[in-house]
Each structure stands twice: as structure tokens, then as C-alpha cells.
Amino acid sequence: MAEKEIELKLTIRPEDVVRFRREPVLHACKRGRARSKQLLAVYFDTKALVLRKKRVALRIRQEGAQRIQTVKASLGGAGLLRRLEHNAPITGDTPDLSLIADTEARSEIAGIIGRKKLQPVFTTDIRRTIWLIDHDGSTIEVALDLGKIISNGNSVDVCEVELELKGGPSLGLLNFACELAQRYRLRVSEESKAVRGYGLFEGVTPKPRKAKPPVLNPDADAWTSFARIVEEGSAQLFGNEAAVLDGTDIEGVHQARVAVRRLRAALSAFSGVVPDDIRKPAGKELRWVQNALGPARDWDVFITETLEPLVTKKGAPSAFEKFLHRAERARHLAYRRAHKIVRGARYGRLQIRLIRMPYLPEPESVRGLTTRDVATRLLQERYDTVLEAAGESPAQLAETYLHMLRIDIKKLRYAIEFFDSIYDQESAKEWLSATKRLQDCLGGLNDAVVHADMIDAMEAPDMPVPKSVRAFITAHNNAKIESGLMDLQDAWIGFAALPVYWR
């Protein structure tokens, strides 16, 4: 992977800060003494937050006796972005756009603001300690930030370590992060202080992040495309952590699990490209996360798609509402376990492993293997597996084989999404639509089976599941299975008629 400037932000527990300051690696590898400074920054925007919407951050930061105005922006359009960061000394308390040296950027930012008035939106009050170290051939700035982000009378604590590459290979920085993660409970933080500040100002709950299919070059080497797919899958996983922890939107857990499945699918898809000593440990850890988040997702689906619609349905037993409350308590416990996993040290180590993976050197054994080579072989293999699993009529398959078919179709869909940018878009779109329909049919059938198992799991000697409740849900599930099998047969006929587009 081509080298580029990288920064890595890691949260650290407050109780580990004193030990971190004495970290032997910091002192053994540092250049000179550590430096500390207080950073008080005020971020500005309009009442309608037009700067944030245009990806512009504008702040004035007090650094000792000096004030610095900073503008960070991604400007432009039509697919062409210019990244700007401009710093200038300032004497006043409010921004002065005339200090922006880039005249084009100054004009564009002034146009965004127009006649609207700038106002303070949030403040960051940070005590920063900086070490400059050499590690694995890289020069790294290590910054320990402690403080608060404040807005509208509310605040969130900041306790994080930032690693910034100042010179040398990116892998040196990532190897250093791996070493730290073995000794501290670290988690990768995707959100900048500005993002957190705006979230505090608006009082909004975190939004789930869906997958964004990567744009690949068919003639690029396979390792480069693997790296791009892993980067996108990791971004989706990390982008849903806040929603998982917040728990307000059930799509947070759902999309986090989708991200994990996509990452596992990528490791499987590139099994001939990625060495086993990289692929297998990562796959094991991803499977652990998927299983850890599974119960929370199962309860979400059971409650929102079965129990809540049935509780108001005509004929619902009088004990149904009490059963729903029991299910909600079980969901709460499942979310607590999910939160513990996401906040834990093992998960943090997996985060760094995923970030590091694309920066590893390409194995010599696969040089010359193109993205198209991998895609053509994989799509055909996944398609053949689905045909074999489905047999003559998927609707006639036993429950176990339907479950296996569902997994095979999911793998085919992910393969189509990974590589759709290198083939005819209309054909790929048809196949995605067909596989999604099959997935929905098979997913509904699987849910009915899982929900029956969940009812069994709720049985307890001192609190049995009322027979009337079990019978009511079972009748609903049986009708769902009957309808689902009919839909499955129709969906399969449409899928089987599609012409192969990747040969």
C-alpha cells in the first residue's frame, strides 16, 4: 500500500494515564524531553451549522500567550476535493476570514457563511503532553490529551493518545500502537474533537453507518484491492461503535455485524492472497465479535419484528405484554454484554490489527495477480456453491440446508458488492437485487427458527413461558414460514434466470 500521512487516535482509561506517562518505550525511544501545553480552543459556526455541513472547521485556539486561528476544510466539487489547513496568528476573539492566505478558499468559505453570523459552538479545553520518538524506522509524535469538550452547559471528557507519523513508514507507527495495546486498554476513536463537539452542541444520537462499496481498479494488484476492501469494512465497523454503545437505534448493532461479516467475507475471498498467519487470527477475532453482538441483534429482531406487532394484534393472550417485558429485559442484558465487548481491550487490539493489515507488505507469491483474476474466480466459485446448495428446489430443503444456503447466498452477495465497480453496473445491480431478495426470504425463515429457540431459552422453573403465548407466536411463525417458502421459490426462479456477467 502506498505510504500516506496517518494519525491514529486511541482512547485510554483515566486510571492508566499515570502509568502511560512512565511507559518505558516512550522514554527509551524519545527525542529530547516531553513538552506540555494547555490548549483552549473555541469552534465557530452559524446557527444553522453551515460550516459543518460543508466540512469546514473554524477555530481560535489559545496556546500560551498566542492565539491561532485554524481553518480545516475539504473544498471543491465534481469529484475533485482540495484539503486545506491554514493557521494564522490572531489578536481578537472572533474569526477573521481575511487571514486565510488561500484567496480561492477564503472566497469559498465566505460564500458558505454569507450574511449569517458566526457564533461559538463549543469549546475544547485540553492539556497536551507531547513526546517525539523513533520506532521501527519511523518518527512518531505521541500526544496525550486530557481535558473536556464543552457546549451548552454540557461536557464530555477527553482522555486519549494521538499518534502522528512525522517520518518513515506507516507500519512503524502501527507496530508501536500494537505494542501499546498489549499493555493498555486502548480503543481506536474515529471521531475528531470537532465531531464530538458538534454532537454535544446538537444533542443528537449517533447514526448507524452503512457499507459503502469500494471503487476498485480491475488491473490493480489483488493485494491493493484487498487493502481497500478491508479499509472500508473497518470504517463501517468503527463507524457503528457509537450507535452500538448508545443503543437507541437498533441499526447500530445490525450494521456493526454487517461490517464484521463483510470483513470475514473479504478474508475468505482473498484466502489465496492473504497469508494464513495474517488471515486466520483476524478471522478468529472477527468471529468472536460477531458472536458477541449476535444475541443483541437476535433480541432486537424478535422484539421489533415479532413481539411488538403481535402484542396489539387481535387474539393476543393477556399474558403477552408481560412476556414482551421479559424479552426487553433479556435484550437489555444482551446489550450490556455487547457494550462490555466493544469497550474491552481485546476489541481494541482487533481494531489496530484491522487498521494495520492494509499497510503490510504485499506477499511476493501473489505479485502479478490482478483484481479481475480474483474476482472472476471468486464469483464463479460462490455462484457454483449456491447452485449446489439450492438443489432442484430450495423451497424443498430441510431447515439445516436452508440455513447453509442463506450463508452461501450472503457470501455471493458480498462478493458481488466487493467487485461490482469492475464490471457492468447494470448487470451487477440486477444480481444484487436478486441476491438481496433471496437473503430476505431466507432471513425471515431463519428468524422464525431462531425465535422458537429464544422462547425455549426463556423457559425457567419459576417463570415458565405461558402456553397461550407460545402457541400464539408459533402460529404466527408457521404462517410466516409457509409464506416465506412460497416467496423463496419465486425469488429463486428470478435468480436462476440471470445471465452470468463476470466471465
Secondary structure, 3 states (H helix, E strand, C coil): CCCCCCEEEEEECHHHHHHHHCCHHHHHHECCCCEEEEEEEEEEECCCCHHHHCCEEEEEEEECCEEEEEEEEEEEECCEEEEEEEEEECCCCCCCHHHCCCHHHHHHHHHHHCCCCCEEEEEEEEEEEEEEEEECCEEEEEEEEEEEEEECCEEEEEEEEEEEEEECCHHHHHHHHHHHHHHCCEEECCCCHHHHHHHHHHCCCCCCCCCCCCCCCCCCEHHHHHHHHHHHHHHHHHHCHHHHHHCCCCHHHHHHHHHHHHHHHHHHHCCCCCCHHHHHHHHHHHHHHHHHHHHHHHHHHHHHHHHHHHHCCCCCCCCHHHHHHHHHHHHHHHHHHHHHHHCCHHHHHHHHHHHHHHHCCCCHHHCCCEHHHHHHHHHHHHHHHHHHHHCCCHHHCCHHHHHHHHHHHHHHHHHHHHHHHHCCHHHHHHHHHHHHHHHHHHHHHHHHHHHHHHHHHCCCCCCCCCHHHHHHHHHHHHHHHHHHHHHHHHHHHHHHCCCCCCC
